[in-house]
Amino acid sequence: MTVEYSEAGSNIRSQEEDTVYCLEVFLQESEDKKTKTSLGDFLTFVTGADSIPPLGFSNQIHIIFFSKERKMRGYPTASTCGLDLHLPRGYDDPLEFTTLMEEAIINGKGFGKL
């Protein structure tokens, strides 16, 4: 994965690093089967594919951040064509982030899979 961070030393950068830490915890717990979703579910959410193609993907997953509105849950979204994962800044609680990520994956129907 590549991460598009803000300027080093800024408050926004610190919030982005917190979110990336929560993502890393989420991915590890998904691998350990401690979440409601699997790594395969995450891969499908971000890429639209349920497995890695034989020749791999044309580029890496690219993480882009956005600022969520106060008192609102900024759900992660993905652009599967560009392999872009849009994450909200400012999550520093891995449990809260895991819940948010699980909800985004489970409720994101994707490609007409209703």
Secondary structure, 3 states (H helix, E strand, C coil): CEECCCCCCCHHHHHHHHHHHHHHHHHHHHHCCCCCCCHHHHHHHHHCCCCCCCCCCCCCCEEEEECCCCCCCCCCEEECCCCEEEEECCCCCHHHHHHHHHHHHHHCCCCCCC
